[in-house]
Amino acid sequence: MKLSNLVKTAAMAGIVGAVTLTTAADPVEAKTRWKMHAAYASTVAVIGQPSRRVAAAVDAMSDGDFAIKVEEPGALVGGFAYFDPVSQGAFQAAWGTSGANQGKNSAFSFLSSWPFGPAAPEFVAWFKYGGGLQLAEELYARDNIKFVLCGMIPPETSGWFREEITSLDQLKGLKMRFFGVGAKVMQRFGVSTQQLAAADIYPALERGTIDATEFSMPAIDITLGLNQIAKHNYYPGWHQQSTSNELLVNMDAWNDLTDAQRAMLNTSCDAQIAEMIAEGEAVQFQAMKDNVAAGVTLHRWPQEVLDQFKAAWEDVLAEELAANPDSKKIWESISTFRENFKIWKDMGYL
């Protein structure tokens, strides 16, 4: 090779090498950057931090190569208004709960929680080993969304009222914030229900737009200030014995990830399931004590009242299953699993 050609070849190799090195060292080009909407503010106990913990875990596992910016409710969209933006790719991901999407398809409620449902471990078992994940993935995939189970909490309380409820007749005419299909049960007793995001509940109570509310567990409700206005808190949470949380990802964004990045998200979400159940159980008693100190009376519904709620739920359920084949398919899976689980539940636990 002539000296002039050798010089040209070496020079070209040097240029290519420089471009390669520059690209590899450029952190902006190397990173996968996402925006994630959080349905709950970071200040809300138990459910406010899991989305942030997922982002932090992914950042650590990827050594900063996969960066997720978690946005507070309202920064991108309102608290529960994330389904369409994720579907359309306005942002890559959202963390919330499937019941928030019941306006799109009432079957989503059964992936979140339903009256007289299972405790958290049984619900997780159905998702992981009873076909629940596959059903959820199929339902969301219709709208270009990847579903990832990403949290689970223990029971909620079933309502905050200004006055003690001594008869279900007192519910007639009340305006109440109520979540999921349990709202349809309350409607059977004359309650006018609406689903409000967390940040909207206190102002609505304060202004009298609503007369009563349920939201979540004592430790969560106290961070919203519900104990400051409504002084009668009712148990048990018959409408939500456990509630799942979801990470929804735009399907195109999901498909663009590497296998390693998908594993990071799945592993981080699995960690939140365990963390939220543990934290959810650990922090309630102090919140209940604090509520009592603040002048709140804790009530447990009498069994005859719970029986009336359950009878109303069975009527609501029959109507829902007749009206929505998606709900029917999910319910058949849940029911089969719970019937099989029953022998273990009855024999294995005290």
C-alpha positions in Angstrom: 0.0 0.0 0.0 1.3 3.4 -0.9 2.2 5.7 1.9 -0.4 8.2 0.9 -3.1 5.6 0.9 -1.9 4.3 4.3 -2.2 7.8 5.7 -5.7 8.2 4.3 -6.8 4.8 5.7 -5.4 5.6 9.2 -7.0 9.1 9.1 -10.4 7.6 8.2 -10.0 5.0 11.0 -9.2 7.7 13.4 -12.4 9.6 12.4 -14.6 6.6 12.8 -13.0 5.8 16.1 -13.5 9.3 17.4 -17.2 9.2 16.4 -17.6 5.8 18.1 -15.9 7.0 21.3 -17.9 10.2 21.3 -21.2 8.3 21.0 -20.4 5.8 23.6 -19.3 8.5 26.1 -22.3 10.7 25.5 -24.6 10.1 28.5 -27.5 12.0 26.9 -27.6 9.8 23.9 -27.0 6.6 25.8 -29.9 7.0 28.3 -33.5 5.8 28.0 -35.5 8.7 29.4 -39.1 8.3 30.5 -41.8 10.4 32.1 -44.1 8.6 34.5 -47.4 10.1 35.9 -48.1 9.3 39.5 -51.8 9.1 40.4 -51.0 10.0 44.1 -48.9 12.9 45.5 -45.6 11.9 47.0 -46.8 13.2 50.4 -49.5 10.6 50.7 -48.6 7.7 53.0 -48.1 4.2 51.6 -49.2 4.9 48.1 -47.3 8.1 47.5 -43.8 6.7 47.3 -43.9 3.3 45.4 -43.7 5.0 41.9 -40.7 7.0 43.1 -39.1 3.8 44.5 -39.6 2.1 41.2 -37.8 4.9 39.4 -35.0 5.0 41.9 -34.5 1.2 41.7 -34.4 1.3 37.9 -31.9 4.1 38.0 -29.7 2.2 40.4 -29.9 -1.1 38.5 -29.2 0.5 35.2 -26.3 2.6 36.6 -28.2 5.7 35.5 -28.8 4.4 32.0 -32.6 4.2 32.4 -34.0 7.4 33.9 -37.6 7.8 34.8 -38.9 11.2 35.9 -42.0 10.7 38.1 -44.4 13.6 37.9 -46.8 14.7 40.6 -50.6 14.6 39.9 -51.5 17.5 37.8 -48.1 18.1 36.3 -49.0 16.0 33.2 -52.7 15.1 33.8 -55.1 14.9 36.7 -54.7 12.1 39.2 -56.8 9.4 37.6 -56.7 10.8 34.0 -53.8 8.7 32.7 -55.3 5.9 30.6 -55.6 7.8 27.3 -52.3 9.6 27.5 -50.4 6.3 28.1 -52.3 4.6 25.4 -51.5 7.4 22.9 -47.9 7.8 24.0 -48.2 11.3 25.4 -45.9 10.0 28.1 -44.4 6.5 28.6 -45.9 5.3 31.9 -48.2 5.9 34.8 -48.6 4.4 38.2 -52.1 4.1 39.7 -54.8 1.5 40.2 -57.0 -0.2 37.6 -60.3 0.9 39.2 -59.4 4.4 38.0 -60.0 3.2 34.5 -63.5 1.8 35.0 -65.0 4.6 32.8 -63.2 2.9 29.9 -64.3 -0.6 30.8 -66.0 -1.6 34.0 -64.0 -4.8 34.0 -61.0 -2.9 35.1 -62.6 -2.6 38.5 -62.2 -6.3 39.1 -58.4 -6.0 38.5 -58.3 -3.4 41.3 -60.7 -4.4 44.0 -64.3 -5.4 44.6 -66.7 -5.8 47.6 -66.1 -8.7 49.9 -63.0 -9.6 47.9 -59.8 -11.5 49.1 -57.1 -10.4 51.4 -53.9 -9.1 49.8 -51.9 -12.3 49.7 -54.7 -14.2 48.1 -55.2 -11.5 45.5 -51.5 -11.5 44.7 -51.6 -15.3 44.4 -54.5 -15.1 41.8 -52.6 -12.5 39.8 -49.3 -14.4 39.8 -50.5 -18.0 39.7 -54.2 -18.0 38.9 -54.2 -16.3 35.5 -54.9 -12.8 36.7 -51.8 -11.2 35.0 -52.6 -12.8 31.7 -56.2 -11.5 31.8 -55.0 -8.0 32.8 -52.4 -7.9 30.0 -54.9 -9.0 27.4 -57.4 -6.4 28.4 -54.9 -3.5 28.4 -53.2 -4.6 25.2 -56.3 -3.7 23.3 -55.5 -0.1 23.9 -51.7 -0.3 23.3 -50.9 -0.6 27.0 -48.6 -3.0 28.8 -49.9 -3.9 32.3 -47.5 -4.6 35.2 -48.8 -5.5 38.7 -46.9 -2.9 40.8 -48.3 -2.9 44.3 -50.9 -4.1 46.8 -52.4 -2.7 49.9 -54.4 -4.2 52.9 -57.9 -3.2 53.8 -59.3 0.3 53.7 -61.9 1.9 55.9 -65.4 2.0 54.5 -66.3 5.6 55.1 -65.9 9.0 56.9 -69.2 10.5 58.0 -70.0 13.8 59.8 -72.7 12.0 61.9 -72.9 8.6 63.4 -74.8 6.1 61.2 -77.3 4.2 63.3 -79.5 3.2 60.4 -78.9 2.6 56.7 -81.8 4.9 56.1 -79.5 7.8 57.0 -77.5 7.1 53.8 -80.4 8.2 51.6 -79.6 11.4 49.9 -76.0 11.6 51.0 -73.4 12.8 48.4 -70.3 10.6 48.9 -67.0 10.0 47.2 -66.8 6.3 46.7 -64.4 4.1 44.6 -64.9 1.3 42.2 -67.9 -1.1 41.9 -68.5 -0.6 45.6 -70.1 2.7 44.6 -72.9 0.9 42.9 -73.6 -0.9 46.2 -73.9 2.4 48.0 -76.2 3.7 45.3 -78.6 0.9 46.2 -79.0 2.6 49.6 -79.8 6.0 48.1 -76.2 7.4 48.1 -75.2 9.8 45.3 -71.6 8.7 44.5 -68.7 10.2 42.6 -65.1 9.2 42.2 -62.7 12.0 43.2 -58.9 12.0 43.0 -57.1 12.3 46.4 -56.4 16.0 46.2 -60.0 16.9 45.5 -61.6 15.1 48.5 -60.8 17.5 51.4 -61.9 20.7 49.5 -65.1 18.9 48.5 -65.8 17.9 52.1 -65.0 21.4 53.3 -67.3 23.1 50.8 -70.1 20.6 51.3 -69.9 19.4 47.7 -69.9 15.9 49.3 -71.2 14.9 52.7 -69.1 11.8 53.3 -66.2 9.9 51.7 -64.0 6.9 51.7 -60.5 6.9 50.3 -58.1 4.4 51.7 -56.5 3.1 54.9 -56.3 5.2 58.1 -52.6 6.1 57.6 -53.4 7.4 54.1 -56.6 9.1 55.0 -55.0 11.0 57.8 -52.5 12.6 55.4 -55.4 14.0 53.5 -56.9 15.6 56.6 -60.2 13.7 56.5 -60.2 13.3 60.3 -60.4 17.1 60.6 -63.9 17.3 59.1 -65.6 13.9 59.4 -65.4 12.5 62.9 -67.0 9.1 62.4 -64.8 6.5 60.7 -66.3 3.1 59.8 -64.8 -0.3 59.5 -64.2 -2.9 58.0 -63.5 -1.9 54.4 -66.0 -4.4 53.0 -65.7 -2.7 49.6 -61.9 -3.0 49.4 -60.3 -5.7 51.5 -57.2 -5.3 49.3 -56.4 -3.1 46.4 -53.9 -3.7 43.6 -51.7 -1.0 42.0 -50.6 -0.9 38.4 -47.7 0.3 36.3 -49.1 1.0 32.8 -46.6 1.5 30.0 -47.2 2.6 26.5 -46.8 -0.6 24.4 -44.5 1.0 21.9 -42.3 2.3 24.7 -42.3 -1.2 26.3 -41.3 -2.8 23.1 -38.4 -0.4 22.7 -36.9 -1.5 26.0 -34.2 -4.2 26.2 -34.9 -7.4 28.0 -32.8 -6.2 30.9 -34.8 -3.0 31.2 -38.1 -4.8 31.2 -36.7 -7.1 34.0 -35.7 -4.0 36.0 -39.3 -2.7 35.9 -40.8 -6.1 36.7 -38.4 -6.7 39.6 -38.9 -3.2 41.0 -42.7 -3.7 40.9 -42.5 -7.0 42.6 -40.6 -5.4 45.4 -43.4 -2.8 45.8 -46.0 -5.5 46.3 -44.1 -6.8 49.3 -43.2 -3.4 50.6 -46.7 -2.0 50.4 -48.3 -4.9 52.1 -45.7 -4.7 54.9 -45.9 -1.0 55.3 -49.7 -1.0 54.9 -50.0 -3.4 57.9 -47.4 -1.7 60.0 -48.6 1.9 60.1 -52.4 1.7 60.6 -52.5 1.3 64.4 -50.7 4.6 65.1 -52.9 6.4 62.6 -56.0 5.0 64.3 -54.7 6.1 67.7 -54.0 9.6 66.2 -57.5 9.7 64.8 -59.0 8.9 68.2 -56.8 11.6 69.8 -58.2 14.1 67.2 -61.8 13.3 68.3 -62.7 10.7 65.8 -64.9 7.8 66.8 -64.0 4.5 65.3 -67.1 2.3 64.4 -67.4 -1.3 63.2 -70.5 -2.0 61.1 -72.8 -4.5 62.8 -73.0 -7.9 61.1 -76.6 -7.2 59.9 -75.4 -4.1 58.1 -72.6 -6.0 56.5 -75.1 -8.7 55.4 -77.2 -6.0 53.7 -74.2 -4.6 51.9 -73.3 -8.1 50.7 -76.8 -8.8 49.5 -76.8 -5.5 47.5 -73.3 -6.4 46.1 -74.6 -9.8 44.9 -77.3 -7.9 42.9 -74.9 -5.4 41.5 -72.5 -8.3 40.6 -75.2 -10.2 38.7 -76.1 -7.1 36.7 -72.4 -6.4 35.9 -71.6 -9.9 34.7 -74.7 -10.0 32.5 -73.7 -6.7 30.9 -70.0 -7.0 30.4 -68.4 -10.2 29.0 -64.9 -8.9 30.1 -66.1 -8.7 33.7 -67.6 -12.2 33.4 -64.4 -13.7 32.1 -62.3 -12.1 34.9 -64.9 -13.1 37.6 -65.0 -16.7 36.4 -61.2 -16.9 36.8 -61.3 -15.2 40.2 -64.1 -17.4 41.5 -62.5 -20.6 40.4 -59.2 -19.6 42.1 -61.0 -18.6 45.3 -63.0 -21.8 45.5 -59.9 -23.8 45.1 -58.0 -21.6 47.6 -60.8 -22.0 50.2 -59.6 -25.4 51.5 -56.1 -24.0 52.2 -57.6 -20.8 53.7 -60.0 -22.7 56.0 -57.5 -25.5 57.0 -54.2 -23.6 57.0 -55.0 -20.5 58.9 -56.2 -19.9 62.5 
